[in-house]
Amino acid sequence: MEGVQEIIGRSGVCAVLKITPSDEAMPSLEQLCAGLAPDGAVSVMSALDNLYGVRGGRGVALRAGRASFKYLLHSFGERLELTSLSFRLQPTRLRLKSGLNKLSDLLSKEWGSQINLSEDARYWYWRVFDCPECSETNSDHVMCHFTTGLLQEYLSWAGGGKFYNVAETECRAKGAGACVFRVDPVPLD
Protein backbone atom coordinates (compact mmCIF):
# COMPACT_ATOMS: atom_id res chain seq x y z
CA MET A 1 0.00 0.00 0.00
CA GLU A 2 2.99 2.32 0.44
CA GLY A 3 3.63 2.08 -3.30
CA VAL A 4 -0.04 2.76 -4.06
CA GLN A 5 0.04 5.77 -1.73
CA GLU A 6 3.19 7.08 -3.44
CA ILE A 7 1.38 7.07 -6.79
CA ILE A 8 -2.14 8.27 -5.88
CA GLY A 9 -1.58 9.96 -2.51
CA ARG A 10 -3.23 9.43 0.85
CA SER A 11 -6.60 10.76 -0.29
CA GLY A 12 -6.46 8.36 -3.24
CA VAL A 13 -5.80 5.48 -0.84
CA CYS A 14 -8.76 6.65 1.24
CA ALA A 15 -10.94 6.60 -1.87
CA VAL A 16 -9.67 3.18 -2.89
CA LEU A 17 -10.35 1.78 0.58
CA LYS A 18 -13.73 3.57 0.59
CA ILE A 19 -12.83 5.68 3.60
CA THR A 20 -14.00 9.25 3.73
CA PRO A 21 -11.73 11.22 6.01
CA SER A 22 -13.45 13.40 8.55
CA ASP A 23 -12.37 16.89 9.63
CA GLU A 24 -9.88 15.24 11.96
CA ALA A 25 -6.26 14.63 11.01
CA MET A 26 -5.69 12.19 8.17
CA PRO A 27 -5.23 8.66 9.46
CA SER A 28 -1.87 6.95 9.02
CA LEU A 29 -1.40 4.38 6.27
CA GLU A 30 -1.40 1.67 8.96
CA GLN A 31 -4.74 2.92 10.27
CA LEU A 32 -6.17 3.06 6.76
CA CYS A 33 -5.11 -0.51 6.03
CA ALA A 34 -6.03 -1.95 9.43
CA GLY A 35 -9.40 -3.18 8.20
CA LEU A 36 -8.05 -4.54 4.93
CA ALA A 37 -8.27 -8.33 4.83
CA PRO A 38 -5.07 -10.25 4.02
CA ASP A 39 -6.53 -11.13 0.62
CA GLY A 40 -7.51 -7.50 0.05
CA ALA A 41 -5.28 -7.10 -3.01
CA VAL A 42 -8.16 -8.16 -5.25
CA SER A 43 -10.46 -5.51 -3.83
CA VAL A 44 -7.74 -2.85 -4.07
CA MET A 45 -7.06 -3.67 -7.73
CA SER A 46 -10.79 -3.70 -8.47
CA ALA A 47 -11.20 -0.35 -6.71
CA LEU A 48 -8.36 1.14 -8.78
CA ASP A 49 -10.17 0.01 -11.94
CA ASN A 50 -13.43 1.52 -10.69
CA LEU A 51 -11.81 4.78 -9.61
CA TYR A 52 -9.54 5.36 -12.61
CA GLY A 53 -11.14 3.19 -15.31
CA VAL A 54 -9.67 -0.11 -16.48
CA ARG A 55 -6.73 1.39 -18.39
CA GLY A 56 -5.99 3.96 -15.69
CA GLY A 57 -6.29 1.38 -12.92
CA ARG A 58 -3.83 -0.87 -14.73
CA GLY A 59 -1.39 2.01 -15.08
CA VAL A 60 -1.68 2.95 -11.42
CA ALA A 61 -1.21 -0.70 -10.38
CA LEU A 62 1.88 -1.03 -12.61
CA ARG A 63 3.41 2.18 -11.27
CA ALA A 64 2.51 1.22 -7.69
CA GLY A 65 4.26 -2.14 -8.16
CA ARG A 66 7.36 -0.34 -9.39
CA ALA A 67 7.22 2.11 -6.48
CA SER A 68 6.70 -0.71 -3.97
CA PHE A 69 9.99 -2.41 -4.78
CA LYS A 70 11.99 0.14 -2.78
CA TYR A 71 9.82 -0.53 0.28
CA LEU A 72 10.32 -4.27 -0.18
CA LEU A 73 14.07 -3.71 -0.52
CA HIS A 74 14.14 -1.52 2.60
CA SER A 75 12.22 -4.09 4.64
CA PHE A 76 13.69 -7.33 3.32
CA GLY A 77 16.83 -6.48 1.31
CA GLU A 78 19.31 -7.37 4.00
CA ARG A 79 17.50 -10.56 4.98
CA LEU A 80 17.37 -11.66 1.33
CA GLU A 81 21.02 -10.63 0.91
CA LEU A 82 20.04 -8.42 -2.02
CA THR A 83 22.09 -5.60 -0.52
CA SER A 84 25.16 -7.72 0.20
CA LEU A 85 28.39 -7.11 -1.64
CA SER A 86 28.55 -10.73 -2.80
CA PHE A 87 25.13 -10.36 -4.46
CA ARG A 88 25.99 -7.02 -6.09
CA LEU A 89 29.27 -8.40 -7.50
CA GLN A 90 27.66 -11.35 -9.29
CA PRO A 91 27.52 -11.23 -13.09
CA THR A 92 24.33 -9.45 -14.17
CA ARG A 93 22.43 -12.47 -15.53
CA LEU A 94 23.22 -14.54 -12.42
CA ARG A 95 22.30 -11.61 -10.13
CA LEU A 96 18.96 -11.16 -11.90
CA LYS A 97 18.06 -14.84 -11.73
CA SER A 98 19.21 -15.45 -8.16
CA GLY A 99 17.30 -12.36 -7.03
CA LEU A 100 14.14 -13.59 -8.76
CA ASN A 101 14.51 -16.86 -6.83
CA LYS A 102 14.96 -14.95 -3.56
CA LEU A 103 11.90 -12.81 -4.32
CA SER A 104 9.86 -15.89 -5.14
CA ASP A 105 10.79 -17.45 -1.78
CA LEU A 106 9.92 -14.28 0.13
CA LEU A 107 6.66 -13.57 -1.67
CA SER A 108 5.59 -17.21 -1.44
CA LYS A 109 5.70 -16.81 2.33
CA GLU A 110 4.24 -13.31 2.41
CA TRP A 111 1.43 -14.02 -0.05
CA GLY A 112 0.78 -17.59 1.10
CA SER A 113 1.12 -18.98 -2.40
CA GLN A 114 3.58 -21.05 -4.35
CA ILE A 115 5.88 -19.15 -6.70
CA ASN A 116 8.52 -20.76 -8.87
CA LEU A 117 10.96 -19.75 -11.56
CA SER A 118 11.65 -21.76 -14.69
CA GLU A 119 13.27 -21.03 -18.01
CA ASP A 120 13.49 -22.03 -21.64
CA ALA A 121 16.09 -21.12 -24.26
CA ARG A 122 14.85 -17.50 -24.49
CA TYR A 123 12.87 -16.45 -21.39
CA TRP A 124 12.47 -16.91 -17.66
CA TYR A 125 8.97 -17.66 -16.36
CA TRP A 126 7.83 -16.58 -12.91
CA ARG A 127 4.71 -18.59 -11.97
CA VAL A 128 2.41 -17.56 -9.14
CA PHE A 129 -0.13 -20.13 -7.97
CA ASP A 130 -2.97 -18.77 -5.79
CA CYS A 131 -2.13 -15.23 -6.87
CA PRO A 132 -3.35 -12.66 -4.32
CA GLU A 133 -3.88 -10.05 -7.02
CA CYS A 134 -6.53 -11.90 -9.04
CA SER A 135 -7.77 -14.82 -6.95
CA GLU A 136 -11.44 -15.69 -7.38
CA THR A 137 -11.79 -13.12 -10.15
CA ASN A 138 -12.90 -13.72 -13.72
CA SER A 139 -11.71 -11.50 -16.50
CA ASP A 140 -11.01 -11.55 -20.21
CA HIS A 141 -7.62 -9.85 -19.70
CA VAL A 142 -4.60 -10.34 -17.46
CA MET A 143 -4.90 -8.51 -14.16
CA CYS A 144 -1.63 -8.72 -12.25
CA HIS A 145 -0.15 -5.37 -13.18
CA PHE A 146 1.17 -4.65 -9.67
CA THR A 147 3.31 -7.80 -9.78
CA THR A 148 4.49 -6.93 -13.29
CA GLY A 149 5.63 -3.52 -12.04
CA LEU A 150 7.33 -5.02 -8.99
CA LEU A 151 9.29 -7.44 -11.19
CA GLN A 152 10.19 -4.70 -13.68
CA GLU A 153 11.58 -2.50 -10.94
CA TYR A 154 13.56 -5.32 -9.34
CA LEU A 155 15.12 -6.18 -12.71
CA SER A 156 15.94 -2.54 -13.40
CA TRP A 157 17.49 -2.13 -9.95
CA ALA A 158 19.51 -5.34 -10.14
CA GLY A 159 20.36 -4.80 -13.81
CA GLY A 160 22.04 -1.44 -13.42
CA GLY A 161 19.12 0.76 -14.45
CA LYS A 162 18.33 -1.01 -17.71
CA PHE A 163 14.75 -1.92 -18.63
CA TYR A 164 13.83 -5.60 -18.85
CA ASN A 165 10.57 -6.60 -20.49
CA VAL A 166 8.13 -8.40 -18.18
CA ALA A 167 4.77 -9.50 -19.55
CA GLU A 168 2.01 -11.48 -17.89
CA THR A 169 1.20 -14.18 -20.43
CA GLU A 170 -1.29 -16.24 -18.41
CA CYS A 171 -3.60 -15.19 -15.58
CA ARG A 172 -5.74 -17.12 -13.14
CA ALA A 173 -8.47 -14.55 -13.74
CA LYS A 174 -8.60 -15.82 -17.34
CA GLY A 175 -8.84 -19.45 -16.20
CA ALA A 176 -5.15 -20.40 -16.23
CA GLY A 177 -3.71 -22.61 -13.50
CA ALA A 178 -1.21 -19.92 -12.50
CA CYS A 179 -0.30 -16.35 -13.29
CA VAL A 180 2.76 -16.56 -15.53
CA PHE A 181 5.15 -13.66 -16.02
CA ARG A 182 7.54 -13.95 -18.95
CA VAL A 183 10.82 -12.20 -18.20
CA ASP A 184 13.24 -11.34 -20.98
CA PRO A 185 16.75 -11.61 -19.46
CA VAL A 186 18.11 -9.36 -22.22
CA PRO A 187 17.54 -5.65 -21.53
CA LEU A 188 15.98 -3.31 -24.05
CA ASP A 189 18.46 -0.84 -25.51
C-alpha positions, 0 to 999 in steps of 0.5 A: 500500500505504500507504493499505491500511496506514493502514486495516488496519494493518501486521499487516493488510498482513502478513496480506494479503501472507501474511507471518507476522512473526517475533519480530523487529522488524516489517518496513518497508512497503517490505520487506513489498512487496518481493516483490509483483509489479508486477501484485500489485493483483489479488492484494491485492484478492483477499486483502482479500476473503478476509480480510474477506469480499467486502463488507468487502474492498470497504469496505477497498479503497474506504477505502484508495483514499481514504487513498492519495490523500494519498500520491499528492498528496505524491509527485506533487502538485508534478509534476502542478501540483495544488498550484500556485496557478494550479491551485487558483484555477481555477473548481471544475468546470475544476479537477476536470476538469483534475485528472482529466486529470492523474491519468489521465496519471500513472496511465497511466504508473504502471499501464502502462495507457491511461486517458482521460476523456470526457463526455456532457451529465451525467457524466464517464467515466474509462476504464481499459484494462488495469486493474491492479485486476481484470486477468485476473479474472472476476466477476459484480460490479465490482471496482475499489473502490480506484480508486473511492475514489482518485477520490472523495478527489481530487474531494473534495480539489479540490472544497473538501471536497464529496462527488462521486459516483463509480460504477464502471459497467463492469468488465473483470472482468465482461467489459467492454472497460474499467473505466468510472467515472462521475463526477458533476461536481455535488456531493451536498448 
